[in-house]
């Protein structure tokens, strides 16, 4: 039997690995990542379906998201704890499902420390020192020695519970600014007792917790730690610090692996490095894991070193693994986007992978809203049980999709995969809809991968795509479809100013000469407007962002916004908050100060860009419904994306997928 193509193409990826007593089938794992799928602080059936899909898709190991060790670390109802006995059978069920698919389930043991909103548990957050994680948070309660001992014991108790549940390994987290890292870091530990001051003292809590866990589980399961190799925080831990700290921990307690991450959950730039978006180079963080691996090299019993962040494909993982310093590569968002990415690589079907585009709009954005995570490129994420991968429609129907943007493409491909005969009409000579404008913004070109993937998926499924084909009610009726999906998008619109003049739409700004000094009025706060401001600044223009609400880009998740604001600062973008443009006539701009009503005139701007919500192109919907009602051949009509209501690509793709499944 010939070898599968991926085994030869990615030899480093498909080498087995032994972690203590745990054997792994390859070198790609799914790191712990918060899903918000918990129910009453316990694992759920949604967790089970989600992790089983990724185990079935070929990952060697899955690390279950942060498992809270103590009531003071719950934070919200979706957070999962491991100290209640009721959690054990639920974890056991997930472990069996993952093992049955050939993968191993590990659990991440965590206390979040000062990051917890104490309103849920009705108690203060606990931390090393009374230093809040962000300006709007209350100071945490500095833990007493007795509370430290209580949490150390809680780590051991949860470890025993997870081993009883049948998990194959444990990961103790001292990363991302959570409790153990809060004690390690001089940026948030200013104690003067045995748990503060010197590096040795700041390591004490982590050492005690780690030793307690190892004593509790022995060698029955693999045990490792997750660390931040650099906090990217002034006064915080650096790679040089962690190159001392990690070997010291490994010399004290036997470690099977060290999972190297970065950043701290702090209200500043660092939090936007934690789930780095498409603005960061793919290899931006690679030096961190290699630096830790080199520091551990001299140890006689060196733990395996893992590397994470911005890995999207098996090819990228193989390149990282090639020289042998790194033992495994973790892909979190890449597995959210495609649970079967490893299997597709092994079978030589990489062109079928739904590749993560690093947009952070379905995963990180929903996470920050305390909603179950989803994925812009994969609407099935978190819905694996209710939306099976290979389900077929009960009967084959003739389906016409009008519009070739992200909503229409997703609807067409989904309906065709379910067995329908699908035709897509696009009025223009190119697919893409509103996202096609991203071709003019190089720093957002990862979005084009979404369109390429959607088009390829539609063509593989047998969708007949007709470009330059406009539609009206008569032509649709003449086509005689059983169902029609209307995905005609929306028409761009800009603000009209009260004292005369109007702004430019984003599309006009991307296709018109603007001069050297440009103002962008942000009344939407969206990722799209944020990208436009950055693009105009990157083009060499002097850019001013005018934010009537006080700050631009308010809908952008903190996992991207702090880094975005830093880039705007580096590009020299000026931000004027609580102001509005009253008029733009004859080169004169009249600015209204919303705090006191003062108006000032300036002639500094050559152009003002002021996009607002688009107008749905929904005229076809009413006409088609009228025609269908008058005929004796009913048409099942679905309206999706901006045609229903102008929003973002997350909603467009989701609604397209939902419509394709409903037919």
N, C-alpha and C positions, 0 to 999 in steps of 0.2 A: 504494500500500500504506500503510495507516494507521500512524502512529508507535506504537511500543510505549509503554504507559502510563508506565513509569518515566522515559522520556526527558523527558517534560513535567513529571512530578511532582518529579523530582530533577535539575534542569538542571545544578547544580554538580557532582554526582557523575558525570554522563555526558558531561562535556566531555573531549575528548582532552587529553593533556599530552605535551610534548616535554622529555625530560631528556637534554641533550647530543645524541647521535646516536640516542637510543632513544625511539621513539614508543610511547605507552601509550594504551589504548583508553578508559580512564576514570580516576577519581581514587581508587579503593579498592584497597589492596594488602594482602597477607598479610605481616606483619612476621616477622622471624626469631624462632623460638621452639623451644626444645629439645623434641624428641620422644622421645628415647631409642630411635630406630629404627635407629641405626647398627649395623653388623656388622663386628667386628674393626677398628674405627676408620675404616670406609669407608662411603660411601653405600650404601643397600640398595634392593632392589626394593620394599620396604615404603615407603620414602621416595618412590619413583617413583609408586606408585599413589596415595599420599596427596596429593602435590603436583599430579599430573595431575587429580585430582578437583576441586581448588580452582581450577585454571586453567580446566577445563571449566565450572565454576560461575560464571565471569564475572569473577574478579579480574583486574586489569590487570597486576599484578606480584606475584611471590612472592620473598621473600628467604629463601634457604636458611639454616637455623640455623647458629649459630656454627661456623666452619670453623677448626680449630686450626692454628696456624702452626708449631708446634715441639713436640718430644717433651715438654718441660717443661709443656705445657698440655693433655695428653690427659685425665688424670683418671679415665677409665673406658672400658671397651670400646665403649660405645654412642656415645661422642663421636667426631665425624667430623674427620679431618684432611685438609688439602689439599696437603701437601708430598710425600706418596708418589705416584710416577707412576701407581700402580695406581688412584688416585682419579680420574684424568682421564677415562678412558672411562666410568666410572660417572656422573660429573657430566654428561658429554656426553649420555648416554642420558636423564637426567632433563631436561636443558635442551631436548632435541628434543621430548620429550613435552609439556612446558609450552608451548613455542613452537607446536607443532601445534594446541594448543587456543586460540591467539590471545593468550596471556599472555607475559610476559617473566620470565626467571629471573635474579635477582641472588644474589650470595653474600656472606655476612657473614664478614669476616676477623677473627679474635679470638685473643687470648692471655688466659687467665683469671687468670694471676698467682697471688696468694696463696690463691685459692679451691680450688686443685687439691689433692686428696688424693694425696700423693706415694707412697702405698703401691702404686698401680697401675704407675707408671713406675719405682718404686724410686729416687726422688730427691726432694730437698726441693722444696717449692713455691718459685717465684721471686716477688719483689715489690720494691717501692721501698725499704721499710724493714722491720725485723724486728717488725712489728706484726701479730698474727694477726687474722683476720676475725671470729672469735668466741672466746669464753672457752675452748672445748674444743678449739680448733685449735692446732697448733704454729706458732711464728713462722716466716715465710717467710725464705728466703735473700735478703739484699739484693743485687740484681744488680750485677755489676761493669760497667765501661765496655765491656769486651769482650763480655760477655753481652748488653748492650743493643744493641751493634752487630750481634751475631748474630741477635737477634730482629727488628731493623729489616730486615736482609737477608732473613729468613724471611718477613716480610710481603710483600716484593716478589716472592719466589719463588712463594708461594702465589697471588698476584695473577696472575702470568704463567700458572700452571697453569690457573687458572679461566678466563682468557680463551682459552687453547688449547682448553678443554673446550666453549667456545661460550656461556658465560654472557654476559648482556647488560649487567651492571653489578656493581659491587662496593660494599660498605658496610664501612668500617673502624670497628670499635666502640671507643669510649672512654666507654662507658656501664655502668651497673649495677655499678660498683665493680670492673670487671675491670682488667687490667694497666695500660692507658694511663690510665684514670681514677685508678688507684692512684697513679700518678706526678703527675697533675694535682691531686689532692686534698691539702690541708694536713692532713686528718685521718689520713692514712696515709703521707704522705711527709715524713719529718723528716731527709732527707739534707742534707749540707752541701757537696756538690760542685756541678758544673754542672747536675745534674738535680734539684736540690732548693733549698729556700729561697724565693727570689722566685717570683712567678707566671710570669715569663718563663722562669726555669730549669725550673720544674715542667712547662711546656708543651713543653720541648725534645724529649723522647722522642716525644710525639704528633706534633709537627711533622716530625721525622725519618722516622718510619714513614709518615706521610701523603705526604711528598715522595717517598719511595722507591717507594711504590705508584703515584703519578701518573707518575713517571719510567718505571716498568716498563710501564705500560699506555697511556700517552699519552691521546689522545682516542678510542681505539677503543671504549671502553665508558664508561658513566656511572659516576661515582665520587662517593660521599658519605660522611658520617660519621653514626654514631648516638651521641647524647650523652644524659647525664642532666642535665636543666636544674636539678635540685635534688636533692642527695643525701639530704635529710631526715635528716641525721646531724650531731650536735653537732660543731662545728669543721670541718665539711665544706663542699663547694661549694654555693653558693646560686645562685638565679636571677640575682642581681646579678653574681656572679662569671662565670657562663656568658655573660651578655650582653656581657662584655668578651672572654672567651676565644674564643668561637665566631667573631665577626667577625675577630679576630686570625688565627685559623687560615685563614679564608676569604680573607684578604688575602694570605697566604703561599702557599697552594696552591689552584688552581682547584677549586672544589667544584660539583657539579651539584645536590646536595641535602644537607639536614641533617635527619636523622630524630630528632625530639625525644621522648625518654622521660624517666625520672626514677628516683631511688632508687639505693641501693648494696646489693650483696649483702653484708650485714653482720648479725651476730647481734643485731639490735635492731629497733625499730619500722620502720625504713626498708625492710627486706626484705618487709614485709607491704604496702607501697605498690606494689611492683614489678608484681605481678599483682593489683591491687586488687579485692577481692571485693565482694559486694552491699552491704556496710556503707558503702561509699564512694558519694557522689553521682556520677551519671553524668558530670557536667561538672567534677568535682573538680580535674582536672589541666589543663584547657583553657588556663588563663592562662599556663602554662609555654611551650607552643608559640607562642602569640601574642606572648609577651614576647621570645622568640628571633627571631621573624619581624620584630618592630619594630626590634630591635637590628641586624638584617641589612639593613634597609630602605635605609639610605644608600649601601650598596655599589653600585658601578656594574654589577657582574656578580653580582647577588644570587642565591644558590642557592635552589632550591625548598625549602620547609619542610614537613615531614610532622608529623602529630600522631597519637598513639597512646594507648591505654588506656581501657577501659570503653565503647568504641563498639560498639553491638550491632546497629544497623539502618541502612539507607540514609538514613532520615530524619534520624537523628542525625549521620551523616556530612555530609549536604547542608547542615545548619544550620552545621556547623563550617567548611565550605568557602565559604559564601555570600559573605562579604565580600572574598574574594580573597587574604587574607594567608596562608592555609594552602593548599598545593597538592595534598596527598594526605592521606587518612586511612587509618591502618592498623588492621586488625581481626584479631587473632590468635585469641583464644578464640572470637570470633563465627564464625570460619571453621572452627574445630575442631567447633563445634556444628552448623554447616550449611555445607558446601562450596559450595552453590549460592545463597547469600544474595543475591549481586549479580544473578544471572540472574533470580531470583524477583522482586526489586525492579524490574528492567527490564521484566519481563513483567506486572507488576501482580499478582503472586501473593505479596505480603508475608505474607498470612495463613497461608501454608503454611510459612513459615520456622520452623525449629527454633531458637529464640532462646536465646543464652547467658544463663544466669541468674546468672552470677558466683558460683557456689558453690565453685569451686576444688577440688572433690572428685574429679574424674576427671583433670583436666589437671595442676594444680600438685601435688596430693597424690601422684599416681603418679610425677610427676617427682622429688619429694623422696625417694621410695622407690627411685629408680634403676630404675623399671619403665617400659615403653613407655606413653606417655600414652594416655588414653582420654577419654571425655566422658560425663557423667551423662545429658545430654539426647540424645546421639548415640552409641549403642554401636558404630556403624560406624567411628568415627574410628580410623584406623590399621589397619582391616580391610577397606579398600575393595576389595582384590583377591579376598579369600575370601568377602566378602558383597556381591555386586554390588547396585546400587541398584534395578534393575528386573527382577530375576530372578523367574520364575514357577514355581510348583509343578508337578511333572509331571502331577498329577491333582488335580481339585477335590475337597475333602473337607468334610464337615460338622463344624465345630469349635465347641465350647462352652467359654467361658472363665468360670470362677467367681471373682469378685472384681474390683472396679473400682478398685484402687489402681494405683500406677505400674507394677507388674509385669504385672498383668492387662491394663491399657490398652495397654501396649506389645506384649504378646503378641497381643492382638486386632487391633490396627492392622496389625502386621507380617504376620500370617497372612492378613488380608483383602487386603492389597496384593498378596500372592502368588497371589491368585485363589481362596481358600477362601471358603466360606459360613460366616460367623462370627456367633455370638450371644454376648453378654456378660451374665451375671447378677450383679447387685450387691444384697446383702441390705438395705443401707440406702437411704435416699431421696436420697443424694448420692454422687457419685464422689469418689475421693481416697484412700481407705484411711487409713493412718497419717499421710500428709502433710496430710490435711484439717485436722489440729489446728494447722497453721501459720497458718490464718486468724485465730487468736487472738494471733499474734505479728507485729505489723506490720513490724518490722525485718527479717523473713525472708520477706516477701510475694513476692519474686521467684520463690520456689519454686512459687507458684500458677500462674505462667506455664507451668511444666512440665505441670501437670495440664490447663490449658486447651488447650495445644498437643496433648497426647496425646488428649484427648477429641475435638478438632476433626479430628485425623488419623484417628481411628477412624471417625468419622461420614463423613468424605470417602471412606474406603475401603469404606463400606457395612456396617459392623458394626451389628447390631441390638442396642441397649443397653436392657436391661430393669432398671429400678430397683425396689427393694422386693421382689426375687425371691430368696428363700432356696433353698438346694439341699440335697438329700440323695441318697444313692446311688440310691434308687428314682426320684426325679424326673429325675435325670441319665440313668438307663437308659431311662426313658420317652421322653426327648428324642431318643434314638437317635443320639448323635454318633459320628463316626468317631474323634474325638480330643477329649480334655478337658484343659484347662490349669487346674490348681488354684493359685489365687493368693489364698488366703484370709487371708494375713497371720499375725499373731501377737497373742496377748492380752497387754496390758501387765502388768508385775509390778514390785513394789517389794521392798526388803529387809525382812526380819523381823529385829529386833534381839535379840541373845542374852539380854539382861536384861529383855525385855518391850517391847511396842510395835512399831510398824512405820512405815515411811516411806510417803509418797504416791508414786504413779506420776506421770509427767509429765502424763498426761491428767487425772488428778485435780487436780494443781496448777493446770492451766489452766482448770478448771471449778469450783473450790471457793474459798470465802473462806479466806484463809490468815493473816490478821492482818498486823502491820506488820514483824515480824522473822522471817525465814525462813532456814533452813539447807538447802543442797542438797549431798547426799553424792554425789560423782562417782566411781563405781566403773567407769564405762564409758569415759570420756575422749573421747567422740564429739562430732561437730559438733552433734548434737541436744541433748546435755546442755549444751554450751557456749552454744547459742542460748537454752535455757531459763534458765540463770543470768542471762544478759544481759537477757532479757525481764522477769524478776522484778525486777531492779534498775531497769530503765527504768520499771517501774510505781510507783516511789516507795518500795518496801520497803527495809528494811535487810537485805542479803543476805550470808550467809557461805557460802563454798564450802569444803566439807570434803573433802580429797583424801587418802585412805589411801595412795595410791601416791606422794605427795609433791607433785604438781602436777596441777591439773585440766586437762582438754582435751588430754591428751597425744597423742591421735590426730590432732588438728588440725594441718595442715601449717604449717610456719613461714611460708609465704606468706600465711597468715591469722592465725596465733596471736599474733604479737607485737602486731599492731593490736588484736586481740580483748582481750588482756591490758591494753593501754593503756586501752581503753574501760571495762573492769571497774574499773580504778584510778580513772578519771574519775567513774565512777558510785558509787564508795565501797564496792565489794565487798571484803570481807575474805576472805583465803584462809588456811586452816589446813591445813598439810601434815602427812603422816604421823600422822594421827589417824583414828579410826573411832568411830562412834556405837555404844555398847553397849546403850543403852536410852533410851526416850522414853515415860515413864509419868507421868500427872498433871501435865503441864507441865514435868517435870524431865528434862533431857537429861544422860546420863552419857557423857562423852567419854573414850576410851582413847587415851593417847599411845603410839603404836606403837614409839617409840624406846626407852622405858624401862618401859613397862607401867603407868605411873601412870594413875589414873582421877580425873577431877574432875567434879563435878556443877554444872550451871548451869540457870537458869530463864529464859534470855534468848530462847529461840526459841518462837514461837507455832506453828510447823509445821516439819516436816522432810520434805523431798522427797528420795527415795532410789530413783530408777529403777534397775532392773537388767535383764538380758536378758529379753525377752518369751518367752512359751511358744507355740510354733508351733500354729496352728489346723489341725492336720493329721489330725484324726479322720476327715474325709471321705475321705482318700486310701486308708486301709486298707479302709474300707467299700466304696468304689467298686471297688477292685481285686478284692475278694471277689465283689461282684455281677457284675463283668465276667467273672471267671473261671468263674462258674457259668452264664453265658449263652452262647449260640452266636453272639454278636455281640461280638467283641473291641473294646476301646476303648484307643486309644493315650493313655496318661495321662502328663502332664508336670507336675511340681511346681516352682514358681518363687517367688523372693522370700522374705519372712519366713516363709512357710509351710514352706519347706525349712529355713531357719535364719535367725533374726532378725539382720539386719545393717543396711546403709544403703541409701539409694535408688540408689546407684551399682550395687550388685549386683542390686537388684530390677529396674531397667530393663534392665540387660544380660541377665539371665536370661529376662526376658519376651521380649526381642527374639530371643534365641537359640532359645527354644522356638517362637516364631512362624515362624522360618526352617526349623526342623527338621521341621515338619509337612508 
